[in-house]
Amino acid sequence: MDQRIGIDIGGTKTEIAFFRLVGTNAELQIQARERSPTSIKNGYEPWISALAQAISQIAEKQGVDLEKVSFLGLGAPGSLNSENQTLVRSSIPDLSGKQIGDDLVQVLGLPKLPHRLENDANCFLRAEMLYGSGQKFVKETKDGLALGVTVGTGLGGGIWVRGKIFGGHRGLAGELGHTVVRPQGKSCFCGRRGCAERYISGVGIREAYQEKVGPDQAKRASEIFALAEKGDPIATEVIHETKEIFALLLGNLINALDPDLIILGGGVSNQPLLLDGMQALLNKGMFYGYQAPPLLRHTLGDSAGSIGAALID
Ligand SMILES: [Zn+2]
């Protein structure tokens, strides 16, 4: 039996999950999942201590001896510097440059516990490929290429090649939220202008709507989708523009990578209107004579991040 811990650190919530991999087929058993607000407002050290305390409490409740845990994985937003296991320009600024894994195992009193940190979209894609909507594909072909795209508060991505996540030369591969879709477009925290994340994300959709209706009529992305479903002309226009930019991004990625499939995750990707007609929109933009690969929805829901983190090694 292989006892593991996966931690998915999100902008608003953090999930700690305990897993077991059982048998020769590495059947995944979820023992415990706990979600709590990501609260770093009192500083990084108190946050790490609270995280360690929450892990110890789950272990106690589940009767798990932390000394017997074989691996602890962490997923968080931001690009990974694979040399020193830190995040570069995380959208959770307090985490940038911090050696979260090292610090956490120290506070847990388990300095030898193997651990690794990775971009959260990579964790999502690994989980979906091994235990979610890509599972069948992985079983049938070992050579394929898949793309994971997470549309939530921000926009993340991951690339899966021949049975594992492709990190690129320095761990930057798949950082597709910061590819430019609008030259001279909106400025982004990464330092560039017109990044895909500024448009195809919960925040991007909210801002696009607000620009059309004025600052005093702010709405959440889910409310804007609901208005568009009812035929509201401004919300419909915003969603239409978002989809056009999304199709442009996906079309560019398909032409560059020629993936076998694309798996979509993140809260905004659950909106049926976002994907309605998207396959046809993509086919229209394909290189002559080619069809776009299938766009699949995620099947693991909120658990994908922590599952993928627990399986990093
Ligand atoms: Zn950017």
Residues whose N, C-alpha, C, O or C-beta is under 5 A from the ligand:
A	BS01	ZN	G177 H178 C188 C190 R192 C195
